[in-house]
Every structure is written in structure tokens, then in C-alpha cells.
């Protein structure tokens, strides 16, 4: 179960909201996208390559979670 966070937002909502789950593939794909965006801004090729590897690892985590949950990842079929 995801944890609850209590908020007092500018739009007047005061209450509990669910925090995003790091257990879901959506979280890791977002992280991969952010890592790729950072890599695009880097001028040092070694650092850029390292950041792209991080992005690829995040994608691998997302795919693993999908396969563990019995859902095929985007662009592929469920193994087994």
C-alpha cells in the first residue's frame, strides 16, 4: 500500500493524497525520461554516456516490474 501524505494546497484542498509508488513501472519510466533529458544537456561525453546508462537501467527496472506483475512491457510480449 502506498503511503499517505497530508497536504495543505494553495487551491484550498486540505487532506490526504497518495504518494506515487516507486513499485510501479510508470515511476521508473519517468525517472528514465528525466535522466535522458539531463544527458542531453551534458557536454562531457563520459558523463552523458553514464547518464544514458542510468536511464537504460531505469527502463530495465520498469520492464522487470511489468514482467513480475504478468504484464508485457511496451513493444514486447510477456515471456514464458
C-alpha positions as CSV (number, residue, x, y, z in Angstrom):
1,X,0.0,0.0,0.0
2,X,1.3,3.5,-0.9
3,X,1.8,5.9,2.0
4,X,-0.5,8.9,2.5
5,X,0.8,12.4,2.7
6,X,-1.3,15.2,4.3
7,X,-1.2,18.4,2.3
8,X,-2.4,22.0,2.6
9,X,-2.5,23.1,-1.1
10,X,-2.8,26.5,-2.5
11,X,-6.1,25.6,-4.2
12,X,-7.7,25.1,-0.8
13,X,-7.6,21.3,-0.6
14,X,-6.6,20.1,2.8
15,X,-6.3,16.4,3.2
16,X,-4.6,13.2,2.4
17,X,-3.2,12.2,-1.0
18,X,-1.5,9.1,-2.2
19,X,2.3,9.3,-2.8
20,X,3.5,8.0,-6.2
21,X,4.6,4.4,-5.9
22,X,8.2,3.5,-6.6
23,X,6.9,0.0,-7.1
24,X,5.2,0.8,-10.4
25,X,6.8,0.9,-13.9
26,X,5.4,4.4,-14.5
27,X,7.6,5.9,-11.8
28,X,10.8,4.3,-13.3
29,X,9.9,5.3,-16.9
30,X,9.5,8.9,-15.6
31,X,12.9,8.7,-14.0
32,X,14.4,7.3,-17.2
33,X,12.9,10.2,-19.2
34,X,14.4,12.7,-16.7
35,X,17.8,11.1,-16.9
36,X,17.7,11.3,-20.7
37,X,16.8,15.0,-20.5
38,X,19.8,15.5,-18.2
39,X,22.1,13.6,-20.6
40,X,21.0,15.9,-23.5
41,X,22.3,18.9,-21.5
42,X,25.6,17.4,-20.7
43,X,28.7,18.4,-22.7
44,X,31.1,15.8,-21.3
45,X,30.7,12.6,-23.3
46,X,31.7,10.3,-20.5
47,X,29.1,11.9,-18.2
48,X,26.5,11.8,-20.9
49,X,27.1,8.1,-21.5
50,X,26.9,7.4,-17.8
51,X,23.6,9.2,-17.5
52,X,22.2,7.3,-20.5
53,X,23.2,4.1,-18.8
54,X,21.3,5.2,-15.7
55,X,18.2,5.9,-18.0
56,X,18.5,2.4,-19.5
57,X,18.7,0.8,-16.1
58,X,15.6,2.7,-15.0
59,X,13.8,1.2,-18.1
60,X,15.1,-2.2,-17.2
61,X,13.5,-1.8,-13.7
62,X,10.2,-0.8,-15.3
63,X,10.3,-3.8,-17.6
64,X,11.1,-6.1,-14.7
65,X,8.2,-4.9,-12.7
66,X,5.8,-5.3,-15.6
67,X,7.1,-8.9,-16.2
68,X,6.9,-9.7,-12.5
69,X,3.3,-8.5,-12.4
70,X,2.5,-10.5,-15.5
71,X,2.1,-7.6,-17.9
72,X,4.2,-7.3,-21.0
73,X,6.3,-4.2,-21.4
74,X,5.7,-1.7,-24.2
75,X,6.8,-3.1,-27.5
76,X,7.2,-6.7,-26.3
77,X,5.4,-9.8,-25.2
78,X,5.3,-11.5,-21.9
79,X,8.0,-14.1,-21.5
80,X,7.1,-17.6,-20.6
